[in-house]
Amino acid sequence: MKILYVINALTVGGAQTLLLDLAKTAKLANNEIIVAAFRDGILSEELREKNIKVEILGEVFFDFLAFYKLLKIVKKFKPDIIHSHLFRATTWSRLVKIFLQTKLITTIHGSESCIYHYLEKITQPISDYMLFPSEFLANWYKKTIKNLDFDNFKIIYPGTQIKNEKDYKLQKEIKIGTLSRLHYIKGIDILFKAAKILKDKKQNFQIYIGGGGKGKESLVKLAKNLKIDNICKFIDDISDKSNYLESLSIFVSPSRKEAFGINLCEAMERSLPIVSTNVGGIPEVVENNVTGILCPPDNPESLAKSLEYLINDFDKRKKMGENGRERVEKLFNREKAMKEHIKTYNDLLQQNKTTKDKKIHFAISSCELGGGERLAINLIKKLQKRGWEVTATCAGNPLYKELLSINVKCSIASMRLGGLFFAIKLLQDLKTFKPTIISSHLNKASLFSGLLSKLTGIKCVSHVHGLNKKIYYQFSDKQIAVSNAVKQHLLDQDLNSSTLVTINNCIDKPAIGKRNFPNRPLNISITAKLHKNKGHEWALKAISNNISSINIGEIHIFGDGPERKNLENLCNSLKTIKNKVIFHGFVKDPSEYYDDIDLALLPSLGEGIPLSLLEVMRLGIPCIATNVGGIPEIITNNQSGILVEPKEEKSLIEAINRLSSKDGYEFFSKEAFERFKQVNNQEKMIDDFEKVLLAFF
């Protein structure tokens, strides 16, 4: 693979460090690499030492000459992938792509000026794929610049290199250090004002300012004016970050704005406690009061108070440092990030390697957007990205509109007469689209797809989403159970074990972090199709009967279905909770509401594997669910959540009360978050599904 990296300058910075590691990693994997930059810098020497070709484009005549040079490089090198970093490099790379077609990946490292917003809105569609270093930045981009579908972008935490663990020793002198370019947004002036407060309190410490930049002169003056210059040491050139960080006692990053914070990862990797600001992507890196302390920005008093607390508590510094090291190892490993980037390159190139055989037709006997339908949509997006031609037959809106929005050629078929019309339309679509494989979802689609596969000779792979009867799936060539419980349920019915595999259902969203105890009545969510089998009725009655003995606020019900009217009437009749229940109906992304949710409840009477639990666990929301179907494969009872038996009112109320205490709540929040990271591997799910499909070729 030929890869061209384009960036503004080869100076020291987060984007440049990421590019350096990407180029070295790709080179070691025997790829051909060129790095092009408008301005030279200290990193070019290291690149050349690794036999990576560096091209300096120059900065004359409004970059037009540089653009012409970049155009020539692309024309001669013929890269498979261009990966652009930062606004200037991205703008010219997109212009090159207009003239010379190639695959372009763009990493957004932060926000820029208003003119950037305007140009980004216009030129963004030219990039084939977008990468973001944090969920915060991805959300900001989608709201401010342009909304993106999940198959258009990915969040890859840049992380840091993992080295041998540091032995945190007691130091006589407290050394508080930073590591960043010296710019206003980094908030070093706020640190100096906080240092002045601490000095006046006779605290014993030194400040080390690591990194250079245009802001150095003004900061030197500020230190003198505040009379703290005798405890401030500026270190412009830090050739060995690890040694520098290991010399510190506390790492501080008082940024006014931050997309992610690689410097925080680097400090945590060296087991340093962190004091930083609660802005941008920083809370995704630093767990407040666990790996460090987060303060409001532009607040020297709060910053001073947090630093003073750590200055005077060695044990706390040591514990936060250890927690930080553990968090970096789990979430922010640079080696894993590099592998994810290379995989993204390969996935994008795979789009160009489509063959006439990679044609799949999705048969979905539903018009809704529940768990099974959302899995099908997710599979479609990923298969399209991997070069599959996808068509579909479904039962109507809103599913039909969703399929059209992701460029799927789709037909609507009525489910009247027991699904006979659906079967007829499906047969017509199979003759029209001529797929190689049918992927069926939900009972009747699987029954008809299996029967039609015998008639047409087209192989059929059926997803089994729940604890369903074997009759619907026995004619399919392959059955995919979404959990071990579903698989066992089918085996108990004597389904052929040689055609049955388990591919655990997952979601395409990252882990965020644990929740702090809300110190208010708990707001509860129930996210499920409004169907009798989901257990809304018994749970609402149980809560109503015991309202005086539990501390709950609102009950948010997300989802729609045939039981909505009955449930609304039930809630109106239950006077104790009548004013507490909010029916949201179908919500495309319930997580947008989850900031106000403290506890997730799933009182289901039968369940294949619930995506709704994964959605909340990734946010650290504690869960109570019934001990049925595939739920215990996600929730370990009394650890990552609480399991109760269906319709056991007393157990449900006891579980709610357990989560109403601070210790209980925060324990289950942390364990839910950790469990999500263990069980949710969406890329593996797609890989395993594609292997099943390709086995028929």
ABEGO torsion letter per residue (X at the ends): XBBBBBBABABBEAAAAAAAAAAAAAAAAGBBBBBBBABBBAAAAAAAAAGBBBBBAEBBGGGAAAAAAAAAAAAAAGBABBBBBEAAAAAAAAAAAAABBBBBBBBBAEBBBAAAAAAAAAAAAABABBBBABAAAAAAAAAAABBBBAAABBBBBAEBBBBBBBBBBBBABBBBBBBBBBBAAAGAAAAAAAAAAAAAAGBBBBBBBBEBEAAAAAAAAAAAAAGAAAABBBBABBABAAAAAAABABBBBABABBABGAAAAAAAAAGBBBBBBBBEAAAAABBBGAAEBBBBBGBAAAAAAAAAAAAABAAAAAAAAAAAAAAAAAAABAAAAAAAAAAAAAAAAAAAABBAABBBBBBBBBABBBAAAAAAAAAAAAAAAAGBBBBBBBAEOAAAAAAAAAGBBBBBBBABGGGAAAAAAAAAAAAAAGBABBBBBEAAAAAAAAAAAAAAGBBBBBBBABBBBAAAAAABABBBBABAAAAAAAAAAGBBAAABBBBBBBBBBBBAEBBBBAGBBBBBBBBBBBBAAAGAAAAAAAAAAAAAABBBBBBBBBEBEAAAAAAAAAAAABAAAAAABBBAEBBABAAAAAAABABBBBABABBABBAAAAAAAAAGBBBBBBBBEAAAAABBBGAAEBBBBBGBAAAAAAAAAAAABAAAAAAAAAAAAAAAAAABBAAAAAAAAAAAAAAAX
